[in-house]
Amino acid sequence: MFIPWERLPDATLENMVDSYCTQVHGLCSDDDFDSLSSRRQQVMQAIKDGRLVVRWSEAEESAWIVNPELTPP
């Protein structure tokens, strides 16, 4: 199940974005290294554009940021 990002408390969304940015799944540009601030902005824009979404798993009782095109329904 997908959770609308607007429903998450700001601090929760920020923590999820930070976690996403510092893991292998973070967005990268053509630069060798983007600052964490730049990566946060990229991820937030992707969430707002719908290129990334927040997914909740009942089985794992956890939520994370994913690409909806790569996520089974």
C-alpha positions in Angstrom: 0.0 0.0 0.0 1.3 3.5 -0.9 1.0 6.3 1.7 0.5 9.9 0.4 3.7 11.7 1.4 1.6 14.7 2.5 0.1 12.7 5.3 3.4 12.0 7.0 4.7 14.2 9.7 7.5 16.4 8.4 10.1 14.9 10.7 9.2 11.4 9.6 9.4 12.2 5.9 12.7 14.0 6.4 14.1 10.9 8.2 12.9 8.6 5.4 14.5 10.9 2.8 17.8 11.0 4.7 17.8 7.3 5.0 17.0 6.9 1.3 19.8 9.4 0.4 22.5 7.6 2.4 21.7 4.1 1.1 22.6 2.6 -2.2 19.1 3.5 -3.6 19.7 7.3 -3.4 19.5 9.3 -6.6 22.7 10.2 -8.3 23.6 12.7 -10.9 26.4 12.8 -13.4 28.7 14.3 -10.8 31.0 12.0 -8.8 29.3 13.1 -5.6 26.3 15.2 -4.7 26.0 16.8 -1.4 23.5 15.3 1.0 21.5 18.6 0.7 21.4 18.3 -3.1 20.4 14.6 -2.8 17.6 15.5 -0.4 16.2 18.1 -2.8 16.4 15.5 -5.7 14.5 12.9 -3.7 11.9 15.3 -2.4 11.2 16.5 -5.9 10.9 12.9 -7.1 8.4 12.2 -4.3 6.4 15.3 -5.2 6.5 14.4 -8.9 5.4 10.8 -8.2 8.7 9.3 -9.4 9.2 7.9 -5.9 6.5 7.0 -3.4 6.2 5.9 0.2 5.2 2.3 0.5 3.9 0.6 3.7 4.2 -3.1 4.3 1.7 -4.7 6.7 3.9 -7.8 6.9 7.0 -5.9 7.9 5.2 -3.1 9.7 7.5 -0.7 8.0 7.5 2.1 5.4 10.2 3.1 2.9 10.7 5.1 -0.3 10.5 3.2 -3.5 10.2 3.6 -7.3 6.5 2.7 -8.0 7.4 1.4 -11.5 9.7 -1.2 -9.9 7.3 -2.2 -7.1 4.7 -5.0 -7.5 1.1 -4.0 -6.7 
